[in-house]
Amino acid sequence: MTRRVVITGAGTINALGHDVPSTLAAMREGRSAIGELDIRDVDRLTIRIGAQVKNYTEGAHFNRQQIALYDRYTQFALLAAGQALAQAGLTFQGKLAARSGVILGTSGGGLNTQDENYRAVYEGGKNRVHPFVVPKLMNNAAAAHLSMEYNLKGPSFTVATACASSNHAIGQAFHFVKSGMADVMVTGGAEAMLCFGGVKAWEGLRVMSRDTCRPFCATRSGMVQGEGAGIFVLEDYDHARARGAEILAEVAGAAMTSDASDIVMPSRQGAERAMAGALQQAGLNTGDISYINAHGTGTAANDKIESAAVAHIFGADADRLAISSTKSMHGHCIGATGAIELLACIMALRDHVIAPTANWQELDPECSLDIVPNVARDATVTACLSNAFAFGGMNAVLALKAV
């Protein structure tokens, strides 16, 4: 017998806010956190905007020994996890510790650490680096530190599937709990790629906007990078009910597909199969879904293809469907983006508020769905989807229900 899987804790730090309440308040206001980057050598960059976590001082949260081990992305993961686990009210000892784990998504991992040390060796001429560089930059660093911090002794690992990393991680965690392999999983994603090397690499793709992110808009000019983390506690429904936990939402389905076609150009068929799979696993029909948090990057190809995929899968039901991209506010947080976007889904299910697609200006006939332009909307949402479609043709879609 398979189990129901629910979310009992949520935490975040991102450009919109350093916690969940401030993030959701910004989403309700339709406030974009995209602005000028404050990073070293920004004058050497062509792209000088991003959704950066501001007013953040690592020394306010971690001591010197910890900072020597924690890249910025790991710091974000730990801070968000602390919030999520405090809300869930869980401590891990004995059998529960052995049956609880952590699965995180990231794409760049410790990119800030790499950037700093490449600079020290190649530009500064240093012949030695800190002995903790490898454990600080590795992609599983955040998952490892979370497991150690909270005594999570079950399955723990990192998923790296570019922009779909978080949704893949959350989907894996969902299946672990659903199948009975674990009782509790801490999951989500973290990313901190807003450093000189990170932005310079993305410049080469020529998909970055120089002004702002306008998903589904006729005048859209590309994506804008963000940073941050979103962490959630996924738990067996019966376990959560038995201890009287507050349930934020139910994860009802998670589907993953591969386009197997192109390294950067998305496929409509791959996106369609992922959405259809999530609906089928959740036991939902297209008519049950009233909101989709879109991948919606603001690039010409992604928004057009995603709109076509949604229209094809939902058919006549697409006319009554709200779809928005919160990347217009918190930026594209790459490996963490699906986790931060999951907060908008929880807000829709719990607070009956749909976050808008900010910065929208003009209708694109090829993106003619109801994209909730600029202003948040009150609506009764009982089930929704969260889409993530990544470079490499790797797709992951989550289906959620209100509880």
Secondary structure, DSSP 8 states (H G I E B T S, - for coil): ----EEEEEEEEEETTBSSHHHHHHHHHHT----EE---TTGGG-S--EEB---S--GGGT--HHHHHH--HHHHHHHHHHHHHHHHHT----HHHHHTEEEEEE-SSSSHHHHHHHHIIIIIS--S---TTHHHHHSTTHHHHHHHHHHT--S-EEEE--GGGHHHHHHHHHHHHHHHTS-SEEEEEEEE---SHHHHHHHHTTT-B-SS---TTBTT---B-BB-EEEEEEEEEHHHHHHTT----EEEEEEEEEE--S-SSS--HHHHHHHHHHHHHHHT--GGG--EEE----S-HHHHHHHHHHHHHHHGGGGGG-EEE-THHHH-B-GGGHHHHHHHHHHHHHHH-EE--BTT--SB-GGG-SB--BSS-EE---SEEEEEEEETTTEEEEEEEE--
